[in-house]
Amino acid sequence: MANVVIIYGGNSHRSRLKALFEKTEGYFKAEGHETSSIFVHELPAEDLITANFASEDIQKANAKVEQASLVVVITPVYKAAYSGILKTYLDLLPQKGLEGKTLLPLVLGGSFGHLLAIDYALKPVLSSLGATNILSGAYVLDSHIERVEEDQFIISTEITERIDRVLQLAGEELK
Ligand SMILES: Cc1cc2nc3c(=O)[nH]c(=O)nc-3n(C[C@H](O)[C@H](O)[C@H](O)COP(=O)(O)O)c2cc1C
């Protein structure tokens, strides 16, 4: 059993991004891993925006990352990159806070125009935090996820299969 933390860089629980979160959390729980989550948009905004390293909530979140072997970073594409919401939290991790961990990026975008955002935007940041084992992850189009109720989503079969493979590969890193 390993510790898995999921960092959620979306702006709300209503976002279709939540479907990726639920799929990820469900997978690792079913595999018997200890999962925890960090919903960045629920952390105190002032602590994030003033880079308050002393914040108790930020330190609690950082402790989850510290304990994890696998860190899943889930973010929407905003303005051709990961969300600023996510970055406000990543900026508050210790300098080498991702050293020795496996990183799995899962990105949701509105078009294929920014398919490479994982490579040109997210990976350099994760590397600068000490991560060397960054999996290729997945870039998902938002049109493949349908919100059917306030908090219920349907992911297309094609994407479900792709995400399953990506999660399985990440799971193998934990053996
Ligand atoms: C402020 C903002 C900027 C966005 N910029 C991009 C972008 O540059 N490229 C892209 O493919 N999608 C972009 N999108 C689309 C989102 O990535 C996508 O629609 C979102 O992840 C789906 O989440 P939702 O269910 O909350 O709409 C943007 C969305 C917003 C709100």
The ligand as an SDF file (V2000), in Angstrom:
LIG
                    3D

 31 33  0  0  0  0  0  0  0  0999 V2000
  -10.2020   31.2070  -18.1650 C   0  0  0  0  0  0  0  0  0  0  0  0
  -10.1910   30.0080  -19.0760 C   0  0  0  0  0  0  0  0  0  0  0  0
   -9.1770   29.8670  -19.9870 C   0  0  0  0  0  0  0  0  0  0  0  0
   -9.1310   28.7430  -20.8350 C   0  0  0  0  0  0  0  0  0  0  0  0
   -8.1030   28.6260  -21.7080 N   0  0  0  0  0  0  0  0  0  0  0  0
   -8.0300   27.5210  -22.4880 C   0  0  0  0  0  0  0  0  0  0  0  0
   -6.9380   27.3670  -23.3870 C   0  0  0  0  0  0  0  0  0  0  0  0
   -6.0590   28.1990  -23.5260 O   0  0  0  0  0  0  0  0  0  0  0  0
   -6.8880   26.2250  -24.1320 N   0  0  0  0  0  0  0  0  0  0  0  0
   -7.8330   25.2280  -24.0330 C   0  0  0  0  0  0  0  0  0  0  0  0
   -7.7220   24.2110  -24.7110 O   0  0  0  0  0  0  0  0  0  0  0  0
   -8.8930   25.3790  -23.1840 N   0  0  0  0  0  0  0  0  0  0  0  0
   -8.9990   26.4850  -22.4170 C   0  0  0  0  0  0  0  0  0  0  0  0
  -10.0570   26.6390  -21.5570 N   0  0  0  0  0  0  0  0  0  0  0  0
  -11.0640   25.5880  -21.4970 C   0  0  0  0  0  0  0  0  0  0  0  0
  -10.8890   24.7280  -20.2570 C   0  0  0  0  0  0  0  0  0  0  0  0
   -9.6140   24.1300  -20.1570 O   0  0  0  0  0  0  0  0  0  0  0  0
  -11.9460   23.6210  -20.2160 C   0  0  0  0  0  0  0  0  0  0  0  0
  -13.1160   24.0700  -20.7670 O   0  0  0  0  0  0  0  0  0  0  0  0
  -12.1680   23.2450  -18.8090 C   0  0  0  0  0  0  0  0  0  0  0  0
  -11.0630   22.5110  -18.3780 O   0  0  0  0  0  0  0  0  0  0  0  0
  -13.4210   22.4000  -18.6580 C   0  0  0  0  0  0  0  0  0  0  0  0
  -13.8760   22.5940  -17.4060 O   0  0  0  0  0  0  0  0  0  0  0  0
  -15.3730   23.0780  -17.0450 P   0  0  0  0  0  0  0  0  0  0  0  0
  -16.1790   21.8420  -16.9300 O   0  0  0  0  0  0  0  0  0  0  0  0
  -15.1540   23.7810  -15.7430 O   0  0  0  0  0  0  0  0  0  0  0  0
  -15.8430   23.9910  -18.1470 O   0  0  0  0  0  0  0  0  0  0  0  0
  -10.1450   27.7590  -20.7420 C   0  0  0  0  0  0  0  0  0  0  0  0
  -11.1910   27.9190  -19.8230 C   0  0  0  0  0  0  0  0  0  0  0  0
  -11.2230   29.0380  -19.0140 C   0  0  0  0  0  0  0  0  0  0  0  0
  -12.3410   29.1830  -18.0210 C   0  0  0  0  0  0  0  0  0  0  0  0
  1  2  1  0
  2  3  1  0
  2 30  2  0
  3  4  2  0
  4  5  1  0
  4 28  1  0
  5  6  2  0
  6  7  1  0
  6 13  1  0
  7  8  2  0
  7  9  1  0
  9 10  1  0
 10 11  2  0
 10 12  1  0
 12 13  2  0
 13 14  1  0
 14 15  1  0
 14 28  1  0
 15 16  1  0
 16 17  1  0
 16 18  1  0
 18 19  1  0
 18 20  1  0
 20 21  1  0
 20 22  1  0
 22 23  1  0
 23 24  1  0
 24 25  2  0
 24 26  1  0
 24 27  1  0
 28 29  2  0
 29 30  1  0
 30 31  1  0
M  END
$$$$
